[in-house]
Amino acid sequence: MPACPPAHTLRSTLLAAALAAAWGAPAAAADQEGTPAPAEARQETLKEAPAAPPAAPAKLQRVEIKASAAGYNPRRDDTASKIIVNSEEIQRYGDTSVAEVLKRLPGITVSGGAGRGGEIRMRGLGGGYTQILLNGERMPAGFSIDSLAPDVIERIEVLRAASAEFSTQSIAGTINIVLKKAIKSAQREWKAGIAKGSDFVSPNLSLQTSDRDGDFSYSLGVNLNRYQSERDSDWRQFDADAAGRPTLSASTRAHDKGVSNNLNLAPRLNWALAGGDTLTSQTYLSLNHYDGNNWSVLTPLLGRGGDFDRLDSRYSNHSAYARSDLSWMHKLAAGGKLDTKFGASFNRNSSDGAVRGQDISALSQQLKLALDRKVHSNSTDKGFSSTGKYAAPWLTDHALALGWDGGWSRRDERRGQREADLLAGWVNEPTPAAPGQAPAEAPPHGARPPFDDDQQIRAEVRRLALYGQDEWNVTPNWSLYLGLRWEGMSTSAEGRKLDAVTRRSGVWSPLMQTLYKLPGGKDQLRLALTRTYKAPSTNSLIPRRYVSSNNSQVEPDRRGNPDLKPELALGLDASYEHYFGEGALLSASASMRRIDDYTRPGLLREHGRWVATTVNDGRAVTRGVELEAKFPLSTFVAHAPALDLRASVSRNWSRVEAVPGPNNRLDQQTPLSATVGIDYKSPAGVFAAGGSFAFRNGGTVRAAADQYDYVSVRRDLDLYALWKVDPKNQLRLAVSNALGQDYLSNSTYITRDGGSSRRNSVYPGGAQLRLTLEMKR
């Protein structure tokens, strides 16, 4: 047995007890690695067969368990296709956000510019088509994945086809983020780092500690982060009539400045109980505070641009999110097992904002106050959930599981808006000056009667899912996964000045996945048939209006639509995989989704203002192919340096039937993406370095018959280097967005009389440098 580190070791008696518990309770170790996949569950069933007599046969049993664990590869062996990203890969580039980690994975793209957040997309689709889970459960309203520190993540699971165990709100796929669970004796790791770019600076500090005392073990993750930014952006608006003659040309320059502070805590407690049972408590707490201000100046070149020539705003936000789960794993007779989990979550968000709009006076050419608005809002989200899974060796070569997933959540939101009366004292038209007096002026262009508003909304969501699944080893080379899941959801909302909204939906999702290993053991084929869906979010159902300060076609008000229905999708996936060495893989896959009751953006004109909403509108079809290769250089070159190479390319097509072509792609789908990466590690492991290049194509998308969007092309180059000063200390240096590419966007609206309104935006980009010192004790 390897010797324990000299520092922070347990007493020998405690260590012996911990090792005895580990050998005597294999289920506890399985729990530390998360919920077993179907193949893992099948292996565990075989391991838990009636034990042989003690002494020598017991030693043989231990050797067999080690061998099966070493040879198991979830991507290769699981019938349900998945990609596992481990902790080492997550932390390789020293990223401070999950989105930065995911953008380097095959088939995954992140919208927006580098370091500015963005929407995570699979198959080029976001907007709810890609499901993001935290420990296997959907994240509640108000929780942002950007607040989750990569240091508290144990692994990321990417599931391209749906399985019955998780929600089937995953038309494009599922990304499951699993918080750290594995407990190691007396481990303590500190990280101190700083990230710097042309428009931001971000120091961070983290601690990971864990220990074990007999049947009890614990771990704690702490992360502190501060992000201070100051950046400029520019956009221009061009309007033209039906003949193409310019009617408006205006430019806007904006400046944003803000500071955010974040604290993440992730404690976990484990108890190994009698009979091989385990009890686990896992909690995640996130505290966030943000203060920021913004100004924008409008310069009309032709015509009148907007209601205000200058807008000044300030904004502050406080949020606290907590989730706690209690899990119990109980061993049953004949190799059966029952996993249950009960969870509670709480999220509180409070914000204050103020906007002042000014216009240039026609007479004095000075800025005059035309809008003075203050807004205070707060929201509270509460929720409870319960999940359970019963697994049993139903028949030989079968792994049967039945389960449930239920929950209740409620959101209470209050918003108060107050505007100053700025029309008092103004006249309707400018008047000539009396002798010895200044001329009277008309009110500023954007001035209007004050609009005070108080809103109060309560929304409740009740959900229940029941599922069954079976993985069957038909032959040694062929396995078949069958699943059936029913998900029911009831959403209700009511509030001041709003009609009550109640919506109920239920979706049956039959699922099939199969894996066939060709003779020789290096090649295999996969096929999946799935039925998935996308439910409208609670906010998209509530007909509350969010008011835009400079209302126009390119900056409309926004409002929910209580008549939205779920989108239903039929999916087909097929892939070929070739494994030709340790860590070497070539794969080719193809997919198709047919989506009914597709939801698209709509633009309305109501009471003189532009309003954006979402509507169901027919069918959409999306198709895609993906190629991936990864291998160590030594696979082809003997005695080659320790270089790992990887590359992938994804091509997506889609068509929305209700929107005229060309370019009538679904949800601004990314049509082409590619990644290339290389990693090097010195023979002694003292130095490691690597790089990753990600390309994301864009182009024009016709989102509706009267709306066009241009999606920016992205080229991101990331580099890293790691020096191990000694066995306990190492220094990590990383550069992201090394090419410093700007982010561009363009939106064009066609007016009812055949004219157009176009807005071009430019957000400057820059390289970002991160330096991290990592210390283990």
C-alpha positions in Angstrom: 0.0 0.0 0.0 1.4 3.5 -0.8 2.7 5.5 2.1 0.6 8.4 3.2 1.9 12.0 2.9 3.9 13.0 6.0 1.8 16.2 6.5 -1.8 16.1 7.8 -2.0 12.3 8.1 -4.5 10.6 10.2 -3.5 8.4 13.1 -2.8 4.9 12.1 -5.9 3.6 13.9 -8.1 5.9 12.0 -6.4 5.1 8.7 -6.9 1.4 9.3 -10.6 1.9 10.1 -11.0 4.0 6.9 -9.4 1.4 4.8 -11.5 -1.4 6.3 -14.6 0.6 5.6 -13.5 1.2 2.0 -12.9 -2.5 1.4 -16.0 -3.6 3.3 -18.4 -1.1 1.7 -17.8 -0.8 -2.0 -21.2 0.9 -2.4 -19.8 3.8 -0.4 -17.0 4.3 -2.9 -19.5 4.1 -5.7 -21.5 6.8 -4.1 -18.5 9.1 -4.0 -18.2 8.8 -7.7 -21.8 9.8 -8.3 -24.8 7.9 -9.6 -23.6 4.9 -11.6 -24.3 4.8 -15.2 -26.2 1.8 -16.5 -23.0 -0.1 -17.4 -21.5 0.7 -14.0 -24.7 -0.5 -12.3 -24.4 -3.8 -14.3 -20.8 -4.2 -13.2 -21.7 -3.5 -9.6 -24.4 -6.1 -9.7 -21.9 -8.7 -10.9 -19.5 -7.6 -8.1 -22.2 -8.0 -5.5 -22.9 -11.7 -6.2 -22.8 -14.0 -3.2 -19.3 -13.8 -1.7 -16.9 -16.8 -1.7 -15.6 -18.2 1.6 -13.1 -15.9 3.4 -9.3 -16.0 3.3 -7.7 -16.5 -0.1 -10.9 -16.2 -2.2 -11.5 -12.7 -0.5 -8.2 -11.5 -1.9 -9.1 -12.7 -5.4 -12.3 -10.8 -5.2 -10.4 -7.5 -4.4 -8.1 -8.1 -7.4 -11.1 -8.6 -9.7 -12.8 -5.3 -8.5 -9.6 -3.3 -9.3 -9.3 -4.9 -12.7 -12.9 -4.1 -13.7 -12.6 -0.5 -12.5 -9.4 0.0 -14.4 -10.8 -1.3 -17.6 -14.1 0.6 -17.5 -14.4 3.6 -19.9 -17.9 5.2 -19.8 -17.6 6.7 -23.2 -16.6 3.4 -24.8 -18.6 0.9 -22.6 -21.9 2.7 -21.7 -24.8 2.0 -24.0 -26.0 5.5 -23.4 -23.5 7.8 -25.2 -21.7 10.3 -23.0 -18.5 12.3 -22.8 -16.8 12.7 -19.4 -14.6 15.8 -18.7 -12.6 15.1 -15.5 -11.3 17.6 -12.9 -7.8 17.8 -14.5 -9.3 18.8 -17.9 -11.6 21.3 -16.2 -8.8 23.1 -14.4 -6.1 22.8 -17.2 -6.5 26.4 -18.5 -7.2 28.0 -15.1 -10.6 29.1 -16.2 -12.9 31.1 -13.9 -16.2 30.2 -15.6 -17.8 27.0 -16.8 -18.5 28.5 -20.2 -14.8 28.9 -20.9 -14.3 25.2 -20.1 -17.1 24.0 -22.3 -16.2 26.0 -25.4 -13.2 23.7 -26.1 -15.3 20.5 -26.1 -16.3 18.9 -29.4 -19.8 20.0 -30.6 -20.2 22.7 -27.9 -20.1 26.4 -28.7 -20.6 29.5 -26.5 -22.2 32.6 -28.0 -20.9 36.1 -27.4 -17.4 37.4 -27.1 -14.6 36.0 -25.0 -14.9 36.7 -21.3 -18.4 38.2 -21.7 -20.5 35.2 -20.8 -22.8 33.7 -23.4 -25.2 31.0 -24.1 -24.0 27.4 -24.0 -25.0 25.5 -27.2 -25.0 21.9 -28.3 -25.5 21.2 -32.0 -25.4 25.0 -32.4 -28.6 25.4 -30.4 -29.1 27.2 -27.1 -32.2 29.0 -25.8 -33.5 26.0 -23.7 -32.7 23.4 -26.4 -29.5 22.5 -24.5 -30.2 21.4 -21.0 -27.9 22.4 -18.2 -28.1 20.3 -15.0 -26.4 20.6 -11.6 -25.9 17.2 -9.9 -28.6 15.8 -12.3 -31.2 18.4 -11.5 -32.4 21.5 -13.4 -31.1 24.8 -12.0 -33.7 27.0 -10.4 -34.8 30.4 -11.7 -32.4 33.2 -10.9 -29.3 31.0 -10.7 -26.6 31.8 -13.1 -24.1 29.2 -14.2 -21.5 32.0 -14.4 -21.5 32.1 -10.6 -20.3 28.5 -10.4 -16.5 28.2 -9.9 -14.8 25.4 -11.9 -12.8 24.6 -8.7 -15.8 23.1 -7.0 -16.7 20.8 -10.0 -15.7 17.1 -10.0 -16.6 16.3 -13.6 -18.9 17.4 -16.5 -21.0 14.8 -18.3 -22.1 15.6 -21.9 -25.0 13.4 -23.1 -25.9 13.8 -26.8 -29.0 11.6 -26.6 -31.6 11.7 -23.8 -31.8 9.0 -21.1 -34.8 8.3 -18.9 -32.9 9.1 -15.7 -32.7 12.8 -16.5 -35.3 15.3 -17.7 -36.0 15.0 -21.4 -36.1 18.8 -21.8 -33.0 18.2 -23.9 -33.7 18.5 -27.6 -30.0 19.4 -28.4 -28.5 17.4 -25.5 -27.7 17.6 -21.8 -24.7 18.9 -19.9 -24.6 17.6 -16.3 -22.3 19.4 -13.9 -21.3 17.3 -11.0 -19.9 19.0 -7.9 -16.9 17.4 -6.1 -17.7 14.3 -4.2 -14.6 12.1 -3.9 -13.2 12.2 -0.4 -9.4 11.9 0.1 -7.8 11.7 3.5 -6.3 15.0 4.8 -6.2 16.8 1.5 -5.9 20.6 1.5 -5.3 22.7 -1.6 -5.1 26.5 -1.9 -5.2 28.4 -5.1 -4.6 32.1 -5.5 -4.8 33.7 -8.9 -5.4 36.9 -10.9 -6.8 37.4 -14.4 -6.1 40.6 -16.4 -7.4 41.9 -19.7 -7.6 45.2 -21.5 -10.9 46.0 -19.9 -11.0 44.0 -16.6 -9.1 42.6 -13.7 -10.2 39.6 -11.6 -8.4 38.2 -8.5 -9.6 34.9 -7.1 -8.8 32.7 -4.1 -10.0 29.1 -3.5 -9.7 26.3 -1.0 -10.4 22.6 -1.3 -10.1 20.5 1.9 -11.2 17.0 2.9 -10.6 14.4 5.5 -11.9 11.1 6.8 -12.5 9.7 10.3 -13.6 6.1 10.2 -17.0 5.9 8.7 -17.3 9.7 8.4 -15.7 11.9 5.8 -16.2 15.4 4.6 -15.0 17.9 2.0 -15.3 21.7 1.7 -14.8 23.9 -1.3 -14.5 27.7 -0.9 -14.1 30.2 -3.8 -13.8 34.0 -3.7 -13.8 36.0 -6.8 -13.8 39.7 -7.7 -14.4 41.0 -11.2 -13.9 44.7 -12.0 -14.5 45.8 -15.6 -14.6 49.0 -17.6 -15.3 48.7 -21.3 -16.6 50.7 -24.3 -18.9 49.7 -27.1 -20.4 51.3 -30.2 -23.4 50.8 -32.4 -25.0 52.5 -35.3 -28.6 52.5 -36.5 -29.6 52.9 -40.2 -33.2 53.3 -41.4 -34.4 53.4 -45.0 -37.7 53.6 -46.8 -39.1 51.1 -49.3 -37.0 52.6 -52.1 -33.8 52.3 -50.1 -33.5 56.0 -49.4 -31.9 56.7 -46.0 -34.3 58.2 -43.5 -32.2 57.8 -40.3 -28.5 57.5 -39.5 -27.3 57.7 -35.9 -24.4 56.4 -33.9 -24.2 55.6 -30.2 -21.1 55.4 -28.0 -21.5 53.6 -24.6 -19.3 53.1 -21.6 -19.9 50.4 -18.9 -18.2 50.2 -15.5 -18.9 47.6 -12.8 -17.6 45.5 -9.9 -18.9 42.1 -8.8 -17.9 40.0 -5.8 -18.7 36.3 -5.5 -18.4 33.7 -2.8 -19.1 30.0 -3.4 -19.2 27.4 -0.6 -19.7 23.6 -1.3 -19.6 21.5 1.9 -20.2 17.7 1.7 -20.6 15.2 4.5 -20.6 11.4 4.1 -21.5 8.6 6.6 -20.9 4.9 5.9 -23.7 3.1 7.7 -24.3 -0.5 8.7 -25.1 -3.0 6.0 -23.3 -1.0 3.3 -25.7 1.9 3.3 -24.5 5.5 2.9 -25.9 8.9 3.9 -24.7 12.0 2.2 -25.4 15.7 2.7 -24.3 18.1 0.0 -24.8 21.9 0.0 -24.0 24.6 -2.4 -24.1 28.3 -1.4 -23.4 31.3 -3.7 -23.4 34.9 -2.6 -23.1 37.7 -5.3 -23.0 41.5 -5.3 -22.7 43.8 -8.2 -22.5 47.6 -8.6 -22.3 49.2 -12.0 -23.0 52.3 -14.0 -23.4 53.1 -17.7 -23.7 56.0 -20.0 -24.5 56.2 -23.7 -24.5 59.2 -26.0 -26.5 59.3 -29.2 -25.3 61.3 -32.2 -27.9 61.7 -34.9 -26.4 62.1 -38.4 -29.7 62.0 -40.3 -33.1 62.3 -38.7 -34.0 61.7 -35.1 -32.4 58.6 -33.5 -34.2 57.9 -30.3 -36.1 59.5 -27.4 -32.9 60.5 -25.6 -29.6 62.0 -26.7 -27.9 60.8 -23.5 -28.7 58.0 -21.0 -27.1 57.6 -17.7 -27.9 54.6 -15.5 -26.6 52.9 -12.4 -27.5 49.5 -11.1 -26.8 47.3 -8.1 -27.7 43.8 -7.3 -27.5 41.4 -4.4 -28.2 37.7 -4.7 -28.0 34.7 -2.5 -28.5 31.1 -3.6 -28.5 28.0 -1.5 -29.3 24.4 -2.2 -28.9 21.4 0.1 -29.5 17.7 -0.7 -29.7 14.7 1.6 -29.0 11.4 -0.2 -29.5 7.9 1.2 -28.3 4.8 -0.6 -29.8 1.5 0.8 -28.7 -1.9 -0.2 -31.4 -4.4 -0.8 -31.5 -8.2 -1.0 -30.3 -10.0 -4.1 -28.1 -7.2 -5.3 -30.8 -4.5 -5.4 -30.2 -0.9 -4.4 -32.4 2.1 -3.6 -31.1 5.7 -4.1 -33.2 8.5 -2.7 -32.5 12.2 -2.5 -34.4 15.1 -0.9 -33.4 18.7 -1.7 -34.4 22.2 -0.8 -33.3 25.4 -2.6 -33.6 29.1 -1.9 -32.7 32.1 -4.0 -33.1 35.8 -3.1 -32.4 38.6 -5.5 -32.6 42.3 -4.8 -31.8 45.1 -7.2 -31.9 48.9 -7.5 -31.6 50.9 -10.7 -31.9 54.5 -11.8 -32.0 55.9 -15.4 -31.7 59.6 -16.4 -32.4 60.5 -20.0 -31.5 63.9 -21.5 -32.2 65.7 -24.7 -30.4 68.5 -26.5 -32.5 71.6 -26.3 -33.5 73.1 -29.7 -32.9 76.6 -28.5 -30.0 76.5 -26.1 -28.3 73.4 -27.5 -27.8 72.2 -23.9 -28.8 68.9 -22.5 -32.1 69.0 -20.7 -33.4 66.3 -18.3 -36.2 64.4 -20.0 -36.4 61.2 -17.9 -35.7 60.5 -14.3 -36.7 56.9 -13.4 -35.9 54.8 -10.3 -36.7 51.1 -10.1 -36.5 48.7 -7.1 -37.2 45.0 -7.5 -36.8 41.9 -5.4 -37.6 38.3 -5.9 -37.6 35.1 -3.8 -37.4 31.6 -5.1 -38.1 28.6 -2.9 -38.2 25.0 -4.0 -38.3 21.4 -2.8 -37.4 18.3 -4.8 -37.3 14.5 -4.4 -35.7 11.9 -6.6 -35.4 8.2 -6.3 -34.0 5.3 -8.2 -34.5 1.6 -7.6 -32.1 -0.7 -9.4 -32.2 -4.5 -9.4 -30.7 -7.4 -11.3 -34.1 -8.2 -13.0 -32.8 -11.0 -15.2 -29.4 -12.2 -16.3 -27.7 -9.6 -18.4 -30.3 -7.0 -17.5 -29.9 -3.8 -15.4 -33.5 -2.6 -14.6 -34.1 0.7 -12.9 -37.3 2.5 -11.9 -37.4 6.0 -10.5 -39.2 9.3 -9.8 -38.3 13.0 -10.0 -40.6 15.5 -8.4 -40.5 19.1 -7.2 -42.3 22.2 -6.3 -41.1 25.8 -6.6 -42.5 29.2 -6.0 -41.3 32.6 -7.2 -42.5 35.9 -5.5 -41.5 39.0 -7.3 -42.1 42.7 -6.6 -41.1 45.6 -8.8 -41.7 49.3 -8.1 -41.0 52.1 -10.6 -41.1 55.8 -10.0 -40.6 58.7 -12.5 -40.3 62.3 -11.8 -42.7 64.8 -13.4 -40.5 66.7 -15.8 -43.3 68.4 -17.8 -44.3 70.9 -15.1 -43.1 74.4 -16.1 -42.7 73.6 -19.8 -44.9 74.9 -22.6 -46.1 73.0 -25.5 -44.4 75.1 -28.1 -41.4 77.5 -27.8 -42.5 81.1 -27.5 -40.7 84.3 -28.6 -38.6 86.0 -25.9 -40.1 89.0 -24.2 -37.9 92.0 -23.8 -35.2 91.2 -21.3 -36.3 87.6 -20.9 -35.0 84.3 -22.3 -37.4 82.5 -24.8 -39.6 79.8 -23.4 -38.8 76.2 -24.6 -41.0 73.3 -25.4 -40.4 70.1 -23.3 -37.5 67.9 -24.4 -38.3 65.4 -27.1 -38.3 62.4 -24.9 -40.2 64.0 -22.0 -43.6 62.5 -21.2 -46.0 62.2 -18.3 -44.5 60.2 -15.4 -45.3 56.5 -15.4 -45.3 55.0 -11.9 -45.8 51.3 -11.7 -46.1 48.7 -9.0 -46.1 45.1 -9.9 -46.4 42.0 -7.8 -46.2 38.5 -9.3 -46.4 35.0 -7.8 -45.6 32.0 -9.9 -45.7 28.3 -8.9 -44.4 25.3 -10.7 -45.2 21.7 -9.8 -43.6 18.9 -11.7 -43.5 15.1 -11.5 -41.6 12.6 -13.6 -41.8 8.8 -13.5 -39.4 6.6 -15.5 -38.3 3.1 -16.1 -35.2 1.9 -18.0 -33.5 -1.3 -18.8 -30.1 -2.0 -20.2 -29.8 -5.5 -21.8 -26.6 -7.2 -22.8 -28.1 -9.1 -25.7 -24.8 -10.6 -26.7 -21.2 -9.9 -25.5 -20.9 -7.4 -28.4 -24.4 -5.9 -28.4 -26.2 -4.0 -25.7 -29.6 -2.3 -25.9 -31.0 0.5 -23.7 -34.8 1.1 -23.5 -36.4 3.8 -21.4 -39.7 5.4 -20.9 -40.3 8.7 -19.1 -43.4 10.7 -18.4 -43.0 14.3 -17.3 -45.9 16.4 -16.1 -45.7 20.1 -15.3 -48.2 22.6 -13.9 -47.4 26.3 -14.0 -49.6 29.0 -12.5 -49.0 32.8 -12.2 -50.9 35.7 -10.9 -50.2 39.3 -10.0 -51.3 42.9 -9.8 -52.5 44.2 -13.2 -52.1 40.7 -14.7 -54.6 38.1 -15.6 -54.1 34.7 -13.9 -52.2 32.2 -16.0 -52.5 28.4 -15.6 -50.8 25.9 -17.9 -50.5 22.2 -17.6 -48.5 19.8 -19.9 -47.5 16.2 -19.9 -45.0 14.6 -22.2 -44.3 10.9 -22.8 -40.7 10.2 -23.9 -39.9 6.7 -25.3 -36.1 6.3 -25.6 -33.9 3.7 -27.3 -30.1 3.5 -27.5 -28.0 0.6 -28.7 -24.3 -0.2 -28.9 -22.8 -2.8 -31.2 -19.1 -3.7 -30.9 -17.7 -5.0 -34.1 -15.4 -8.1 -34.1 -11.9 -7.1 -33.1 -12.9 -4.9 -30.3 -11.7 -1.6 -31.8 -14.8 -0.5 -33.7 -18.4 0.1 -32.6 -21.7 1.5 -33.8 -24.3 3.5 -31.9 -27.9 4.3 -32.7 -30.4 6.3 -30.7 -34.1 7.2 -31.1 -35.5 9.8 -28.7 -38.5 11.9 -28.0 -37.7 15.1 -26.2 -39.3 18.5 -25.6 -38.7 22.1 -24.6 -41.1 23.6 -22.1 -41.6 27.4 -22.1 -40.0 29.1 -19.1 -42.2 30.6 -16.4 -41.1 34.2 -17.4 -42.0 33.6 -21.0 -45.6 32.7 -20.0 -46.2 35.8 -17.8 -47.6 38.7 -19.9 -45.7 41.3 -18.0 -44.0 44.0 -20.0 -40.3 45.0 -19.6 -40.0 48.6 -20.9 -37.1 49.7 -23.1 -35.8 53.3 -22.5 -35.2 54.0 -26.2 -38.0 52.1 -27.7 -37.6 51.1 -31.4 -37.7 48.0 -33.6 -34.1 47.2 -32.6 -34.8 48.0 -28.9 -38.4 46.9 -28.3 -40.3 46.3 -25.0 -40.5 42.6 -24.1 -43.5 40.6 -22.9 -44.4 37.0 -22.2 -47.0 35.0 -24.0 -49.4 32.8 -21.8 -50.5 30.8 -24.8 -47.1 29.2 -25.5 -47.1 25.4 -25.9 -44.1 23.0 -25.4 -42.0 22.2 -28.4 -41.9 18.4 -29.1 -39.0 16.8 -30.9 -38.3 13.4 -32.5 -34.6 12.7 -32.6 -32.3 10.2 -34.4 -28.6 9.9 -33.6 -26.0 7.5 -35.2 -22.3 7.3 -34.7 -19.2 5.2 -35.6 -16.3 5.0 -33.1 -12.8 3.5 -33.7 -10.5 3.0 -30.7 -7.0 2.2 -31.8 -4.8 2.7 -28.7 -4.6 4.0 -25.2 -6.5 7.3 -25.3 -6.9 7.2 -29.1 -10.2 7.7 -30.8 -11.8 8.4 -34.2 -15.5 9.0 -34.4 -18.1 10.2 -36.9 -21.7 11.0 -35.9 -24.9 12.3 -37.5 -28.1 13.6 -36.0 -31.5 14.8 -36.9 -34.3 16.6 -34.9 -37.8 17.3 -36.1 -39.4 19.9 -33.9 -43.2 20.6 -33.8 -44.7 23.8 -32.3 -41.4 25.6 -32.7 -41.3 28.9 -30.9 -39.8 32.0 -32.7 -39.5 35.7 -31.8 -42.3 37.9 -32.8 -42.5 41.8 -33.1 -45.7 43.7 -32.5 -46.8 47.4 -32.6 -49.0 48.2 -29.6 -50.1 51.7 -28.6 -47.3 53.3 -30.5 -44.5 51.1 -29.0 -42.7 48.1 -30.3 -43.1 44.9 -28.3 -41.2 41.6 -28.7 -42.8 38.4 -27.6 -42.5 34.6 -28.5 -45.0 32.6 -30.5 -45.5 29.0 -31.6 -45.2 28.7 -35.3 -45.1 25.3 -37.0 -42.3 22.9 -37.6 -38.5 23.1 -37.7 -35.9 20.5 -38.7 -32.3 20.4 -37.8 -29.5 18.1 -39.0 -25.8 17.8 -38.2 -22.6 15.8 -38.6 -19.6 15.7 -36.3 -16.1 14.3 -36.7 -13.7 13.9 -33.8 -10.1 12.6 -33.4 -7.8 12.4 -30.4 -4.7 10.4 -29.8 -1.2 10.6 -28.3 1.5 11.2 -30.8 3.2 8.0 -29.6 0.5 6.0 -31.2 2.1 6.7 -34.6 5.6 7.8 -33.7 7.7 5.6 -31.5 9.6 7.4 -28.7 7.7 10.6 -29.5 7.3 13.3 -26.9 4.3 13.1 -24.6 2.0 15.0 -26.9 -1.8 14.5 -26.9 -3.5 15.8 -30.1 -7.3 16.4 -30.5 -9.5 17.9 -33.2 -13.2 18.1 -34.0 -15.5 19.7 -36.6 -19.3 20.0 -36.5 -21.6 21.1 -39.3 -25.2 21.9 -38.6 -28.2 22.6 -40.9 -31.7 23.7 -39.9 -34.8 25.0 -41.5 -37.9 26.7 -40.0 -40.9 26.0 -42.2 -42.9 29.1 -41.2 -40.0 31.5 -42.1 -39.1 32.1 -45.7 -35.5 31.3 -46.8 -32.7 31.5 -47.3 -30.9 31.4 -44.0 -34.0 30.5 -42.1 -32.0 28.7 -39.5 -33.3 27.6 -36.1 -32.4 29.8 -33.0 -29.4 31.5 -34.7 -27.9 28.1 -35.0 -24.1 27.9 -35.3 -23.6 26.4 -38.8 -20.0 25.3 -38.4 -17.6 24.9 -35.5 -14.2 23.3 -35.1 -11.6 22.9 -32.4 -7.9 21.9 -32.5 -5.8 21.2 -29.4 -2.5 20.0 -28.3 -1.2 19.1 -24.8 2.4 18.3 -23.7 3.7 16.9 -20.5 7.4 16.4 -19.7 8.7 12.9 -18.8 9.1 13.8 -15.1 5.7 15.6 -15.0 7.4 18.9 -13.9 6.2 20.9 -16.9 3.1 20.8 -19.0 1.8 23.1 -21.7 -0.8 23.2 -24.5 -3.1 25.2 -26.6 -6.6 25.1 -28.1 -8.0 26.9 -31.1 -11.8 27.1 -31.5 -13.6 28.4 -34.6 -17.2 29.3 -34.7 -18.8 30.4 -38.0 -21.7 32.8 -38.1 -23.4 34.7 -40.9 -26.9 35.9 -41.6 -29.9 34.3 -40.0 -33.5 35.0 -40.9 -35.3 34.7 -37.5 -38.7 35.8 -38.8 -40.2 37.0 -42.0 -39.4 40.6 -41.0 -36.2 40.0 -38.9 -32.6 39.3 -39.9 -29.7 38.8 -37.5 -26.0 38.6 -38.2 -24.0 36.2 -36.0 -20.4 37.0 -35.5 -17.6 34.7 -36.6 -15.3 33.8 -33.7 -11.7 32.6 -33.6 -10.5 31.9 -30.0 -6.9 30.8 -29.3 -6.2 29.8 -25.7 -2.7 28.8 -24.3 -1.5 27.4 -21.0 1.7 26.3 -19.2 2.1 24.6 -15.8 5.3 24.4 -13.8 5.5 22.1 -10.8 7.9 23.8 -8.4 7.9 20.8 -6.1 5.4 18.0 -5.3 3.1 20.3 -3.4 3.4 23.6 -5.3 2.8 24.6 -8.9 2.3 27.7 -11.0 -0.2 27.9 -13.9 -0.1 30.6 -16.6 -2.9 30.8 -19.2 -3.8 33.2 -22.0 -7.3 33.2 -23.5 -8.6 35.1 -26.6 -5.0 35.5 -27.6 -6.1 36.8 -31.0 -8.0 39.7 -29.3 -10.9 39.4 -31.7 -13.8 41.9 -31.4 -17.4 40.7 -31.2 -19.8 42.0 -33.9 -23.6 41.8 -34.2 -26.2 43.1 -36.6 -30.0 43.1 -36.5 -32.3 44.2 -39.3 -36.1 44.6 -39.2 -38.3 45.0 -42.3 -41.1 47.6 -41.7 -44.7 47.1 -42.8 -44.2 49.6 -45.6 -41.2 47.8 -47.0 -38.6 49.9 -45.4 -35.8 48.6 -43.1 -34.2 49.4 -39.7 -30.7 48.1 -39.1 -28.4 48.2 -36.0 -24.7 47.3 -36.1 -22.8 46.8 -32.8 -19.1 46.4 -32.0 -17.8 45.1 -28.7 -14.0 45.4 -28.5 -12.1 42.2 -27.5 -8.7 41.7 -26.0 -6.3 39.0 -24.8 -6.8 37.8 -21.2 -3.9 36.7 -19.0 -4.4 34.4 -15.9 -1.7 33.5 -13.3 -2.5 30.9 -10.6 -0.4 29.6 -7.7 -1.6 26.2 -6.5 -0.5 24.8 -3.1 -1.2 21.4 -1.6 -0.8 20.6 2.0 
